[in-house]
């Protein structure tokens, strides 16, 4: 048995000799159709929704759950059709991404959570403002069609941090097997929370000299989303200023004990290639 589960665009693939393929049986498993994916994720979401503390219980209904599954599948399919590996080599989206969209259905309006997770899973992998704009239009079109809803990410952050360290809270809720719960905060409230975290960090560790602006807050929220997920971890590679201090700050605010390794001077661009 010779098997391969790599994408057709994987570097290093070679055509098999016709002398070999002529004497073996070949089976090919392609990506599932929309109807097949919808059936699979309708069943999957039924379990997830029934075990989650939902903001709106109407989605426990089979019909609403199936509608949600169809909307999620459409978001995935349209993204996969419009952004292909012909545009960028890393534009490789698989049904596995749908599973990650449905792991944090708790505590907030479900449509907002789906939109946020779709942005983090798909939008963050796109390159350039034009691609982001096209994705936003596509996402809102799907949500309008199925739920008559429009979602905007302006002045809105999702975070697992509800209180800064030292202000009477632990910083996170108890983690579930699916990861920490995410809560919505306005940019103003999130900025206050992060500023308080910076104050405690600088008091106990060292000065960060961080200026808080929208892109910086967004970066911290993204780091928080990863580290608050089940077995969440980050490998941050880049020049000074790419955001390593953001990870330190998030760990401090969330009362997590970081394991930080420094490889300064040991790793070159040639090694990472």
Wavefront OBJ file of the C-alpha trace (Angstrom):
o trace
v 0.000 0.000 0.000
v 1.389 3.368 -1.036
v -0.510 6.296 0.494
v -0.163 10.063 0.467
v -2.297 12.652 2.240
v -0.298 15.650 1.131
v -1.815 18.389 -0.981
v -1.143 18.253 -4.707
v 0.855 21.479 -4.414
v 3.259 20.164 -1.770
v 6.890 20.880 -2.593
v 8.890 17.739 -3.409
v 6.157 15.704 -5.113
v 7.072 13.781 -8.259
v 5.019 11.987 -10.882
v 4.849 8.215 -10.508
v 6.119 6.092 -13.360
v 3.407 4.724 -15.632
v 5.119 1.323 -15.356
v 4.264 1.424 -11.637
v 0.744 2.848 -11.876
v -0.175 0.314 -14.577
v 0.103 -2.600 -12.158
v -1.532 -1.126 -9.033
v -5.025 -0.057 -8.056
v -5.413 3.651 -7.366
v -7.974 5.193 -5.046
v -8.474 8.932 -4.703
v -10.353 10.704 -1.917
v -11.297 14.248 -2.877
v -12.655 17.087 -0.754
v -16.310 16.472 0.259
v -19.142 18.307 -1.458
v -21.053 21.113 0.258
v -24.017 18.868 1.075
v -21.733 16.223 2.577
v -19.865 18.764 4.697
v -23.136 20.284 5.884
v -24.436 16.873 6.975
v -21.213 16.091 8.843
v -21.004 19.438 10.640
v -24.721 19.523 11.443
v -24.177 16.350 13.448
v -20.939 17.655 14.935
v -22.470 21.008 15.938
v -25.437 19.302 17.564
v -23.096 17.817 20.165
v -21.066 21.014 20.548
v -24.122 23.260 20.945
v -25.835 20.966 23.451
v -22.710 20.910 25.617
v -22.020 24.669 25.492
v -23.342 27.495 27.635
v -25.016 29.375 24.800
v -26.029 33.038 24.794
v -29.128 32.141 22.750
v -30.672 28.699 23.266
v -32.516 28.771 19.944
v -29.446 27.254 18.297
v -30.022 24.025 20.231
v -32.910 23.492 17.826
v -31.957 21.090 15.020
v -33.176 23.462 12.293
v -31.158 26.420 13.604
v -28.123 24.199 14.165
v -28.311 22.967 10.568
v -28.624 26.567 9.331
v -25.521 27.493 11.311
v -23.609 24.522 9.891
v -24.616 25.515 6.345
v -23.462 29.107 6.913
v -20.094 27.945 8.256
v -19.611 25.578 5.318
v -20.463 28.373 2.875
v -17.903 30.683 4.505
v -15.272 27.949 4.131
v -16.231 27.031 0.560
v -16.352 30.617 -0.702
v -13.001 31.396 0.940
v -11.464 28.293 -0.624
v -12.828 29.219 -4.058
v -11.779 32.884 -4.036
v -8.371 32.542 -2.379
v -6.374 29.692 -3.867
v -2.808 28.440 -3.780
v -2.368 30.002 -7.211
v -2.545 33.389 -5.475
v -0.409 32.508 -2.435
v 1.110 29.171 -1.536
v -0.231 29.308 2.021
v -3.843 29.822 0.887
v -4.581 26.171 1.609
v -7.884 25.790 3.465
v -9.214 22.397 4.552
v -12.364 21.098 6.308
v -10.270 20.901 9.475
v -10.612 24.701 9.678
v -14.366 24.266 10.178
v -13.736 22.312 13.360
v -11.670 25.132 14.835
v -14.493 27.592 14.109
v -16.819 25.722 16.476
v -14.723 25.192 19.602
v -15.707 28.316 21.580
v -19.485 28.617 21.351
v -20.094 30.015 24.816
v -21.004 33.232 26.584
v -21.533 35.583 23.618
v -23.940 35.911 20.647
v -23.192 32.933 18.435
v -23.162 34.847 15.147
v -20.537 37.223 16.520
v -18.409 34.278 17.670
v -18.653 32.576 14.263
v -17.683 35.816 12.505
v -14.756 36.391 14.867
v -13.420 32.849 14.514
v -13.811 32.999 10.725
v -11.735 36.195 10.683
v -9.012 34.636 12.835
v -8.887 31.348 10.907
v -9.301 32.650 7.347
v -8.909 36.446 7.213
v -5.652 36.551 9.184
v -4.024 34.296 6.592
v -4.865 36.636 3.714
v -2.416 39.183 2.374
v -3.259 42.817 1.690
v -6.124 45.194 2.314
v -7.919 44.228 -0.903
v -8.103 40.571 0.170
v -9.337 41.559 3.638
v -12.057 43.743 2.118
v -13.207 40.961 -0.218
v -13.352 38.514 2.675
v -15.356 40.948 4.847
v -17.911 41.433 2.068
v -18.152 37.682 1.531
v -18.570 36.977 5.260
v -21.312 39.573 5.719
v -23.109 38.344 2.592
v -23.335 34.825 4.044
v -24.502 36.073 7.457
v -27.127 38.334 5.867
v -28.441 35.473 3.755
v -28.875 33.021 6.630
v -29.397 35.200 9.713
v -30.140 38.725 8.409
v -27.143 39.871 10.424
v -24.169 42.092 9.652
v -21.032 41.928 11.754
v -18.274 44.504 11.992
v -15.003 44.018 13.827
v -14.454 47.749 14.367
v -13.929 48.762 18.002
v -14.560 45.196 19.198
v -12.188 42.672 20.745
v -12.617 39.111 21.959
v -10.431 38.122 24.883
v -10.204 35.480 27.592
v -8.918 38.151 30.012
v -11.754 39.604 32.049
v -9.687 41.383 34.734
v -6.104 42.508 34.895
v -3.737 40.890 37.348
v -4.140 42.256 40.872
v -7.607 43.751 40.321
v -9.526 41.013 42.069
v -9.726 38.394 39.352
v -7.689 35.488 38.067
v -7.580 36.898 34.563
v -9.080 33.786 32.987
v -11.944 31.462 33.574
v -11.387 27.781 34.115
v -10.259 26.227 30.882
v -12.486 23.654 29.250
v -11.167 20.902 26.967
v -12.056 23.229 24.081
v -10.109 26.192 25.462
v -10.756 29.297 27.543
v -13.961 31.291 27.097
v -13.775 34.439 25.018
v -15.628 37.627 25.977
v -16.343 40.727 23.924
v -14.882 44.051 24.999
v -14.881 47.469 23.395
v -11.543 48.909 22.337
v -11.696 51.442 25.184
v -12.308 48.772 27.854
v -9.685 46.440 26.410
v -7.168 49.276 26.281
v -7.774 49.998 29.994
v -7.328 46.315 30.821
v -4.064 46.054 28.897
v -2.786 49.342 30.358
v -3.392 47.985 33.854
v -1.577 44.791 32.890
v 1.378 46.832 31.637
v 1.503 48.698 34.946
v 1.691 45.466 36.971
v 4.215 43.916 34.569
v 6.534 46.929 34.696
v 6.247 47.053 38.480
v 7.355 43.405 38.886
v 9.484 42.706 35.799
v 10.874 45.476 33.590
v 9.804 48.491 31.567
v 8.047 47.649 28.306
v 7.753 51.153 26.831
v 4.691 50.041 24.860
v 2.414 52.537 23.163
v -1.154 51.233 22.958
v -2.894 51.795 19.632
v -5.454 49.756 17.672
v -2.989 47.491 15.858
v -1.096 46.778 19.083
v -4.308 45.880 20.937
v -5.350 43.648 18.062
v -2.003 41.867 18.191
v -2.331 41.263 21.950
v -5.883 39.930 21.455
v -4.634 37.511 18.796
v -1.846 36.266 21.070
v -4.378 35.851 23.881
v -6.692 33.819 21.638
v -3.924 31.340 20.849
v -2.528 31.008 24.368
v -5.978 30.616 25.957
v -6.916 27.726 23.660
v -6.439 24.135 24.698
v -2.685 23.344 24.507
v -2.203 26.780 22.938
v 1.362 27.716 22.083
v 3.235 30.202 19.930
v 6.506 30.150 18.057
v 7.303 33.802 17.408
v 10.086 34.287 14.907
v 11.206 37.658 13.652
v 13.213 40.776 14.160
v 13.050 42.888 17.295
v 9.672 44.609 17.534
v 7.482 41.889 15.988
v 5.514 41.330 19.189
v 7.387 39.100 21.650
v 6.721 41.552 24.469
v 3.001 41.198 23.736
v 3.229 37.493 24.534
v 5.068 38.221 27.805
v 2.425 40.770 28.776
v -0.467 38.444 27.998
v 1.101 35.660 30.067
v 1.607 38.043 32.982
v -1.921 39.464 32.877
v -3.405 35.972 32.631
v -1.366 34.660 35.581
v 0.321 32.091 33.329
v 3.930 31.063 33.948
v 5.785 31.540 30.669
v 8.544 29.313 29.364
v 10.584 31.670 27.239
v 13.606 30.578 25.263
v 16.027 33.016 23.732
v 17.981 32.057 20.613
v 19.406 35.467 19.849
v 22.517 35.273 17.740
v 22.199 31.518 17.157
v 19.580 31.388 14.423
v 20.057 32.891 11.000
v 17.735 33.238 8.026
v 19.521 30.329 6.330
v 18.813 28.009 9.305
v 15.060 28.771 9.262
v 14.881 28.080 5.552
l 1 2 3 4 5 6 7 8 9 10 11 12 13 14 15 16 17 18 19 20 21 22 23 24 25 26 27 28 29 30 31 32 33 34 35 36 37 38 39 40 41 42 43 44 45 46 47 48 49 50 51 52 53 54 55 56 57 58 59 60 61 62 63 64 65 66 67 68 69 70 71 72 73 74 75 76 77 78 79 80 81 82 83 84 85 86 87 88 89 90 91 92 93 94 95 96 97 98 99 100 101 102 103 104 105 106 107 108 109 110 111 112 113 114 115 116 117 118 119 120 121 122 123 124 125 126 127 128 129 130 131 132 133 134 135 136 137 138 139 140 141 142 143 144 145 146 147 148 149 150 151 152 153 154 155 156 157 158 159 160 161 162 163 164 165 166 167 168 169 170 171 172 173 174 175 176 177 178 179 180 181 182 183 184 185 186 187 188 189 190 191 192 193 194 195 196 197 198 199 200 201 202 203 204 205 206 207 208 209 210 211 212 213 214 215 216 217 218 219 220 221 222 223 224 225 226 227 228 229 230 231 232 233 234 235 236 237 238 239 240 241 242 243 244 245 246 247 248 249 250 251 252 253 254 255 256 257 258 259 260 261 262 263 264 265 266 267 268 269 270 271 272 273
